[in-house]
């Protein structure tokens, strides 16, 4: 009876394609547009596809199968799923969703807010002749140190409020009417926007030079350990692994579902999108280098620098319809970012409603208000320094550590073999035995190597030239506080036993 009640209350995807689009929407984010192409360029062009695809197949896809399989089996959010394996590990689920929700998304939403500001700036190319000066001094008014916080930039605060309103509106409406509907609009829109950017970019003079620099293989890079580290780190972030998101999304799937095929589709579409968007980015960079008669290496940048300094400059140099191009580019960043940020709000809300049974709508509203308030620190004049530090620590340490623990928990405590049996029972495409080996040994060992090597380079020189005090007080402590918060929430008793929801194929047979 209780079982039926629980199953009844759990939201469900209305259509299978709705689930796929929402999961792809979570995976495709700012990182696909502004980071992948740069990594490719810096790490051996086309040759980078070798470490990248290796990372995809020995860590990315296996972990995607793990997360989707686990959410499906346990029919619960990350904390509920981990608690169903062992109550001692519940903290891990909370830690993942807490540091993503009250860490990564707080600054990620501020960057989406910048994109929204730039979307409007594009109409009259407000950045003028010196986009770097405009970005740092007129727009951000940035200070040199994270400790010089300064006041809030109201223009950023206003668009941030709108972004959090969108997050709230979509998740508040529920899985079917909110997330699913939004993904069905956002994803096709994003593909069209990026396709227009790529085609337009390719028609510009110098575009071919750009694309050839992006993809020209340099196999000598493959002996460099950093290249491999970049590939594995990027796969983890880009596929939303270790965020607790895919677990929550999979918990809304029906019993009969294609876990393996879906994991391959989500991972594959995400990576193809990155590759495709990279063509557009480098076509534009090739054009810019040609227009300025400088070598391409002088114009290549990544992330914030690419989107808010280099691209605005390139857009201003376009022969015609510059503002339309700007609107398309920043519009696509906003859409890509929003479809990722809503996914963690959903994953967090689902964790809270699994454990505390609060009303979903109240939970989502309170969560978005706190999310908005927490983001405000990143809208101050010192905010950009905070973004850099928090981004580095949460991604390089939080996500990777969470991933290692997740592999240990599923591989050794639950036993990979048990999850494999579950997946193979429901899925037509079967998980091979090699998967168990990936989860138990290969993935955690590789993640551990990445973790240690980052730690070692951190010890020799603090990240990004910031003072050691700043990186410790802001970066390390952010991880610690979220960890303690996770322990506290995990120690709270459950209202109903989370393991009651588990789908067991063995029981079904008997
Ligand atoms: N995959 C996204 C990217 O490449 C990042 C991301 C995934 C994300 N899920 C998220 C960011 C949730 C914030 C919140 O950019």
Boltz pocket constraint, residues with backbone or C-beta under 6 A from the ligand:
constraints:
  - pocket:
      binder: B
      contacts: [[A, 26], [A, 27], [A, 28], [A, 29], [A, 30], [A, 31], [A, 32], [A, 100], [A, 104], [A, 105], [A, 108], [A, 237], [A, 238], [A, 239], [A, 240], [A, 243], [A, 245], [A, 340], [A, 341], [A, 343], [A, 344]]
      max_distance: 6.0
